[in-house]
Amino acid sequence: MGFPAKDRARTVANDSIRDMRLTERFDVLRHSLTHSETAACEYFVKHPESVYLSITDVVQNSGISYGSIMRLCRKLGCAGFQEFKVLLAQELARDRDHGPKTPPSPFFQTLEKTKRDIINTRSLLQQDTIVQAVRAINKAHQILIGGIAGSASPAVGFEYKLSRLGLPVVVITEGYNMAIRAATLGGNDVFLAISFSGATKDILRAAEVARANGTTVICLTAFLKAPLVDLSDLCFFLSTNCEPLSCEVFSTIPCEFVLDILFSELCRIRKSARATIEKTFNAISDKRI
């Protein structure tokens, strides 16, 4: 289909991660780490004094192997343990110097987290991927949007926006009907799969069916290494710190951010966008008081 390989998308995302704080890199990459690498990262978070120790001391104190620590450092974008220690020590020092003197309020915590999620998601975006996704959506004969549980809300919202542009779009938030509809898609169509975990069985099945028909599969997911990524032609990665058990109830703001970018680009390239939006607005204007 002429789309860049998924390995390239992952490479670009990994390159962007190097601009993040170490703790934020861990949040993005945690589900692509092995069990021992995750244990090593959590050890440093719980024992910040370890940044002043040698790797031999850390191995002895933590019980984590030398190899696991070194692999963690490289996956986090560091040349080795020494660079990892320096960066983490600098971050800890900045947090001590500039951190709030009193525990932050839930309002402040949510605000700061939302800002980080959006900024980090932006750093993971590729302009080429945005352009290719928008072009595929714009010329598609059929557009199927799939999202289940917590991913259903942004899926429904994006379907509403695309319908205001007059695009042939349908949203399905239930797996049985999603697979049936995916089976009717062809080479000129698009399946937009939204799954924070990238491992929802119903979404994966619909993606498999669509892909077998030559349909362009576009995914939005929070995990760089997920089954859905391997089934997709174009991938958008969301930066948000969430566990698999909480994916379905986590903030959808990073996802909405990406979808808003796609919608804005669609409005830019479609000459009829403004006229169609005005036309659909007039159709419902009498519904307002």
Secondary structure per residue as TSV (DSSP state, phi and psi in degrees):
chain	resnum	aa	ss	phi	psi
A	1	M	-	360.0	-2.2
A	2	G	-	82.5	11.6
A	3	F	-	-89.6	151.8
A	4	P	-	-64.5	148.5
A	5	A	-	-63.4	151.8
A	6	K	H	-65.3	-28.8
A	7	D	H	-62.0	-36.0
A	8	R	H	-67.3	-41.0
A	9	A	H	-61.1	-42.5
A	10	R	H	-66.1	-38.2
A	11	T	H	-63.6	-45.1
A	12	V	H	-62.7	-41.1
A	13	A	H	-63.2	-42.5
A	14	N	H	-65.0	-36.8
A	15	D	H	-64.1	-39.3
A	16	S	H	-66.9	-30.6
A	17	I	H	-61.8	-27.8
A	18	R	T	-64.4	-17.5
A	19	D	T	-85.3	-4.9
A	20	M	S	-92.2	164.6
A	21	R	-	-64.5	155.5
A	22	L	H	-59.0	-42.2
A	23	T	H	-64.0	-34.9
A	24	E	H	-72.9	-34.4
A	25	R	H	-61.3	-40.5
A	26	F	H	-63.1	-41.7
A	27	D	H	-60.4	-40.7
A	28	V	H	-72.9	-39.1
A	29	L	H	-96.3	-5.7
A	30	R	G	-54.7	-32.7
A	31	H	G	-88.4	3.0
A	32	S	G	-108.7	4.9
A	33	L	S	-92.6	152.3
A	34	T	-	-74.0	169.7
A	35	H	H	-59.9	-42.7
A	36	S	H	-70.5	-35.0
A	37	E	H	-67.9	-39.1
A	38	T	H	-64.4	-41.9
A	39	A	H	-61.6	-38.3
A	40	A	H	-64.7	-44.5
A	41	C	H	-64.0	-44.2
A	42	E	H	-65.3	-31.3
A	43	Y	H	-63.5	-44.4
A	44	F	H	-67.6	-34.8
A	45	V	H	-65.4	-40.6
A	46	K	H	-80.3	-23.0
A	47	H	-	-127.0	69.9
A	48	P	G	-60.1	-22.4
A	49	E	G	-65.0	-13.9
A	50	S	G	-68.1	-15.3
A	51	V	G	-66.9	-14.1
A	52	Y	G	-100.6	6.3
A	53	L	S	-105.3	163.6
A	54	S	-	-79.3	162.7
A	55	I	H	-64.7	-30.0
A	56	T	H	-63.9	-42.9
A	57	D	H	-64.9	-40.7
A	58	V	H	-63.6	-43.0
A	59	V	H	-59.5	-44.2
A	60	Q	H	-67.4	-41.3
A	61	N	H	-74.7	-35.5
A	62	S	H	-94.4	-25.5
A	63	G	-	78.6	9.1
A	64	I	-	-94.6	140.3
A	65	S	-	-70.0	155.7
A	66	Y	H	-58.3	-44.2
A	67	G	H	-62.1	-39.5
A	68	S	H	-65.2	-39.9
A	69	I	H	-66.4	-42.4
A	70	M	H	-67.8	-39.6
A	71	R	H	-64.9	-38.7
A	72	L	H	-60.4	-46.5
A	73	C	H	-57.4	-45.0
A	74	R	H	-68.4	-39.6
A	75	K	H	-66.5	-28.6
A	76	L	T	-83.4	4.3
A	77	G	T	89.5	14.2
A	78	C	-	-100.4	146.6
A	79	A	S	-67.8	-29.7
A	80	G	S	-172.9	-170.9
A	81	F	H	-65.6	-36.2
A	82	Q	H	-63.5	-45.2
A	83	E	H	-64.7	-40.5
A	84	F	H	-57.7	-47.2
A	85	K	H	-62.0	-43.1
A	86	V	H	-63.2	-47.4
A	87	L	H	-63.3	-42.9
A	88	L	H	-67.2	-39.9
A	89	A	H	-62.9	-40.3
A	90	Q	H	-64.6	-41.5
A	91	E	H	-65.6	-42.4
A	92	L	H	-63.3	-39.2
A	93	A	H	-65.3	-42.7
A	94	R	H	-64.4	-38.0
A	95	D	H	-64.8	-38.1
A	96	R	H	-68.5	-39.0
A	97	D	H	-75.1	-35.7
A	98	H	H	-113.9	-1.4
A	99	G	S	-69.2	155.8
A	100	P	-	-63.5	143.6
A	101	K	S	-76.4	-23.6
A	102	T	S	-119.3	155.6
A	103	P	-	-55.5	131.2
A	104	P	-	-66.3	149.5
A	105	S	-	-74.7	159.8
A	106	P	H	-55.7	-35.5
A	107	F	H	-60.8	-47.8
A	108	F	H	-66.0	-42.2
A	109	Q	H	-61.3	-44.3
A	110	T	H	-66.3	-42.0
A	111	L	H	-61.2	-47.5
A	112	E	H	-65.9	-40.3
A	113	K	H	-65.5	-41.3
A	114	T	H	-62.5	-42.3
A	115	K	H	-61.6	-44.4
A	116	R	H	-63.8	-42.9
A	117	D	H	-61.1	-43.5
A	118	I	H	-67.8	-45.8
A	119	I	H	-62.7	-43.5
A	120	N	H	-70.9	-35.8
A	121	T	H	-64.0	-40.4
A	122	R	H	-59.9	-38.7
A	123	S	H	-69.2	-19.8
A	124	L	H	-89.9	-8.7
A	125	L	-	-79.2	144.7
A	126	Q	-	-112.8	128.7
A	127	Q	H	-60.7	-39.5
A	128	D	H	-61.1	-39.8
A	129	T	H	-67.1	-40.4
A	130	I	H	-59.5	-48.6
A	131	V	H	-61.7	-46.3
A	132	Q	H	-65.9	-39.1
A	133	A	H	-65.4	-44.2
A	134	V	H	-65.2	-41.4
A	135	R	H	-63.2	-40.7
A	136	A	H	-64.9	-42.9
A	137	I	H	-65.8	-41.0
A	138	N	H	-64.9	-35.6
A	139	K	H	-100.0	1.4
A	140	A	-	-66.7	141.4
A	141	H	S	-77.6	-33.7
A	142	Q	-	-137.9	141.7
A	143	I	E	-124.9	119.4
A	144	L	E	-109.7	126.4
A	145	I	E	-110.4	127.3
A	146	G	E	-121.2	134.3
A	147	G	E	-159.5	134.4
A	148	I	-	-122.8	146.8
A	149	A	G	57.8	-123.0
A	150	G	G	-64.9	-22.1
A	151	S	G	-83.1	-6.9
A	152	A	H	-69.9	-37.7
A	153	S	H	-60.2	-53.3
A	154	P	H	-65.1	-29.7
A	155	A	H	-64.0	-46.6
A	156	V	H	-64.6	-41.7
A	157	G	H	-63.1	-39.3
A	158	F	H	-72.4	-34.7
A	159	E	H	-60.9	-40.1
A	160	Y	H	-62.2	-43.2
A	161	K	H	-65.8	-43.4
A	162	L	H	-65.7	-34.2
A	163	S	H	-66.2	-30.2
A	164	R	H	-69.6	-15.7
A	165	L	T	-95.5	-0.7
A	166	G	T	80.1	18.0
A	167	L	-	-81.8	148.5
A	168	P	-	-78.5	81.7
A	169	V	E	-122.9	145.6
A	170	V	E	-139.3	145.3
A	171	V	E	-116.7	137.4
A	172	I	E	-131.7	131.4
A	173	T	-	-117.3	21.0
A	174	E	S	-135.1	133.2
A	175	G	H	-64.0	-39.8
A	176	Y	H	-60.8	-52.9
A	177	N	H	-70.0	-27.8
A	178	M	H	-64.6	-43.6
A	179	A	H	-64.6	-40.3
A	180	I	H	-62.3	-46.2
A	181	R	H	-67.4	-36.6
A	182	A	H	-62.3	-32.2
A	183	A	H	-67.4	-20.4
A	184	T	T	-89.6	-6.0
A	185	L	-	-78.2	155.7
A	186	G	-	-132.7	-163.6
A	187	G	T	-70.0	-16.4
A	188	N	T	-100.8	13.7
A	189	D	-	-114.0	173.1
A	190	V	E	-133.3	134.8
A	191	F	E	-113.4	114.0
A	192	L	E	-98.1	109.1
A	193	A	E	-103.4	121.2
A	194	I	E	-110.3	116.3
A	195	S	-	-152.0	111.5
A	196	F	S	-59.7	-40.1
A	197	S	S	-80.6	-27.0
A	198	G	S	69.6	16.8
A	199	A	-	-137.6	18.0
A	200	T	-	-73.5	123.3
A	201	K	H	-57.1	-44.3
A	202	D	H	-65.5	-38.3
A	203	I	H	-66.4	-43.8
A	204	L	H	-61.8	-42.1
A	205	R	H	-63.4	-44.7
A	206	A	H	-62.8	-38.9
A	207	A	H	-65.3	-40.1
A	208	E	H	-61.3	-45.4
A	209	V	H	-64.3	-46.4
A	210	A	H	-63.7	-44.0
A	211	R	H	-62.3	-38.2
A	212	A	H	-63.2	-24.7
A	213	N	T	-90.3	3.0
A	214	G	T	82.0	12.5
A	215	T	-	-72.9	144.2
A	216	T	E	-73.9	120.4
A	217	V	E	-105.1	123.5
A	218	I	E	-117.2	133.0
A	219	C	E	-125.9	150.9
A	220	L	E	-121.2	121.0
A	221	T	E	-148.9	159.0
A	222	A	S	-94.3	0.7
A	223	F	-	-124.4	127.2
A	224	L	S	-65.0	-36.4
A	225	K	S	-114.6	96.8
A	226	A	-	-141.8	151.8
A	227	P	H	-55.6	-35.2
A	228	L	H	-64.8	-33.7
A	229	V	H	-61.1	-41.2
A	230	D	H	-68.4	-19.7
A	231	L	T	-96.6	-0.5
A	232	S	-	-107.9	149.9
A	233	D	S	-85.6	-36.6
A	234	L	E	-131.6	136.4
A	235	C	E	-129.0	138.0
A	236	F	E	-118.4	124.1
A	237	F	E	-101.8	132.6
A	238	L	-	-102.9	133.5
A	239	S	-	-96.5	108.7
A	240	T	-	-157.5	140.2
A	241	N	-	-85.9	102.6
A	242	C	-	-146.1	145.9
A	243	E	-	-87.3	155.7
A	244	P	G	-53.7	-36.7
A	245	L	G	-71.2	-20.0
A	246	S	G	-108.5	3.9
A	247	C	G	-56.0	-41.6
A	248	E	G	-74.0	-10.5
A	249	V	G	-121.5	12.6
A	250	F	S	-84.9	170.0
A	251	S	-	-59.3	134.8
A	252	T	-	-96.9	5.7
A	253	I	H	-59.1	-46.3
A	254	P	H	-58.9	-37.7
A	255	C	H	-66.0	-45.5
A	256	E	H	-60.8	-35.9
A	257	F	H	-60.6	-47.7
A	258	V	H	-65.2	-43.3
A	259	L	H	-64.6	-35.5
A	260	D	H	-65.2	-37.5
A	261	I	H	-63.4	-45.3
A	262	L	H	-61.8	-42.2
A	263	F	H	-65.3	-42.2
A	264	S	H	-61.9	-40.2
A	265	E	H	-68.7	-36.1
A	266	L	H	-62.4	-43.7
A	267	C	H	-61.9	-33.2
A	268	R	H	-70.7	-40.1
A	269	I	H	-89.5	-16.9
A	270	R	-	-92.0	112.7
A	271	K	T	-63.2	-28.3
A	272	S	T	-90.7	5.0
A	273	A	H	-58.1	-52.2
A	274	R	H	-63.7	-43.2
A	275	A	H	-64.5	-38.6
A	276	T	H	-69.1	-40.5
A	277	I	H	-63.2	-40.8
A	278	E	H	-65.3	-38.4
A	279	K	H	-64.5	-44.0
A	280	T	H	-70.4	-30.4
A	281	F	H	-64.6	-44.4
A	282	N	H	-64.0	-30.2
A	283	A	H	-67.5	-23.2
A	284	I	H	-116.8	7.4
A	285	S	G	-63.5	-31.0
A	286	D	G	-77.6	-2.5
A	287	K	G	-85.7	-10.3
A	288	R	-	-96.4	148.4
A	289	I	-	-81.0	360.0
